[in-house]
Amino acid sequence: MTIASVNRDLESLTLTLVAEYDAAPERVWELWADPRKLERWWGPPVYPATVVAHDLTPDGTVSYYMTGPEGDRHWGWWRIVSVEPPSTLVFEDGFGDETGAPDPSLPATLARVSIEAREDGGTRMVLVSTFPSRESMDQVLAMGAEEGMRLALGQTDAILAAAEW
Amino acid sequence: MVVSYPRPDSADLLFHALADPTRRDIVATVLRGGSSVSALGRRYPMSLTAVQKHVAVLERAGLVRKHRRGREQVVTAEVEALRDAARVLDRLESIWRDRLERFADVLAEPAGGPTP
């Protein structure tokens, strides 16, 4: 059982997931720090991610695109807020326009990753994702229809399809 | 104010999200029809100021709205906002659940990993 718990707070629009892994924290960290490893899990199988920039330093940028079944590209970016290998990574997680540049009309969330060693040698990873403002959530909602939601929150159809495997 | 749950049930989820019993009761009350701030104030064994603070917290979260009706401030529930917030978190949760499962798959590979 990878995911130990999921907590949500509707009032502060925060989602917290706790995952347990049978690997040392340094190996868990590598999946964030190595772009080739990151792209193996970030996007769903039918929308694989390709990471084109990966600078995990404060104010650094990660830039990637996900390629859909029709060859369609969906860009995304991170802006690193703070980083402390191998235990902490905080970043803004947003969407890009067709050129990959951050698209201010699409909402960004704030992601906080905490990685800690368990006594048995395994690792606990806590992921907290927050809509930093009511406005950013409203942006998602203003996109309205399912189509907008799908685009904004990452190809839900593809994810659902992948989940059925 | 974080609530654990095994399987979210949309109606339950909304209420569980409001772990503070007074605020939960305020939402339940105004969901049955708007209520004036002063009527809410009479409902709870606390100062009107304390009730106003609870309403303000709910309002900031977009869960209720205040309207002026004559000399009264009337509080109504933002039903759609409650639904929307739950729905957005649903999507976000499903994305991260899948990511963290794939994360485990990549971790489970022998060092070096297979060629993709």
Contacts between the chains, C-beta under 8 A, distances in Angstrom:
chain1	res1	chain2	res2	distance
A	2	B	100	6.0
A	2	B	101	5.6
A	2	B	103	7.7
A	2	B	104	4.3
A	3	B	97	6.1
A	3	B	100	5.8
A	3	B	101	7.3
A	5	B	4	6.1
A	6	B	4	7.5
A	6	B	5	7.7
A	6	B	93	6.1
A	6	B	97	7.3
A	7	B	2	4.4
A	7	B	3	6.6
A	7	B	4	5.4
A	8	B	2	7.4
A	8	B	3	6.8
A	8	B	5	7.8
A	8	B	8	7.8
A	8	B	13	7.8
A	8	B	17	7.0
A	8	B	89	5.1
A	8	B	93	6.9
A	9	B	1	5.7
A	9	B	2	4.9
A	9	B	3	7.2
A	9	B	17	6.6
A	10	B	13	7.4
A	10	B	14	6.9
A	10	B	17	3.4
A	10	B	18	7.5
A	10	B	61	7.4
A	10	B	63	7.8
A	10	B	82	7.5
A	10	B	85	5.0
A	10	B	86	6.5
A	10	B	89	6.8
A	11	B	1	5.9
A	11	B	17	6.3
A	11	B	18	7.0
A	11	B	57	7.4
A	11	B	61	4.5
A	11	B	63	7.3
A	12	B	1	7.5
A	12	B	61	7.6
A	13	B	85	6.4
A	13	B	88	7.5
A	13	B	89	7.0
A	14	B	2	7.7
A	15	B	89	5.5
A	15	B	92	5.2
A	15	B	93	5.6
A	15	B	96	6.8
A	16	B	2	6.7
A	17	B	93	7.5
A	17	B	96	5.4
A	17	B	97	7.0
A	17	B	100	6.2
A	19	B	100	4.6
A	19	B	103	7.1
A	19	B	104	7.3
A	21	B	103	7.5
A	21	B	104	6.1
A	21	B	107	5.5
A	22	B	107	7.8
A	22	B	108	8.0
A	23	B	107	4.9
A	27	B	107	6.5
A	28	B	107	6.8
A	31	B	103	5.9
A	31	B	106	6.0
A	31	B	107	6.6
A	37	B	106	6.2
A	37	B	113	7.5
A	40	B	102	7.4
A	40	B	106	5.0
A	40	B	113	7.8
A	40	B	116	6.9
A	41	B	99	6.0
A	41	B	102	3.9
A	41	B	103	4.8
A	41	B	105	7.3
A	41	B	106	5.1
A	42	B	99	6.6
A	44	B	98	6.3
A	44	B	102	7.9
A	109	B	92	7.2
A	125	B	100	7.6
A	125	B	103	7.9
A	127	B	96	6.1
A	127	B	100	7.0
A	129	B	92	5.8
A	129	B	96	6.4
A	131	B	88	7.4
A	134	B	60	7.7
A	134	B	61	7.6
A	134	B	62	5.6
A	137	B	84	7.7
A	137	B	85	6.9
A	137	B	88	5.8
A	140	B	88	5.7
A	141	B	84	5.2
A	141	B	88	7.1
A	149	B	91	6.5
A	153	B	88	7.6
A	153	B	91	4.5
A	153	B	92	6.5
A	153	B	95	6.3
A	154	B	95	5.2
A	156	B	91	6.1
A	156	B	94	7.1
A	156	B	95	7.7
A	159	B	94	6.3
A	159	B	95	6.2
A	159	B	98	5.5
A	160	B	94	7.6
A	162	B	98	6.6
A	163	B	94	7.6
A	163	B	98	6.1
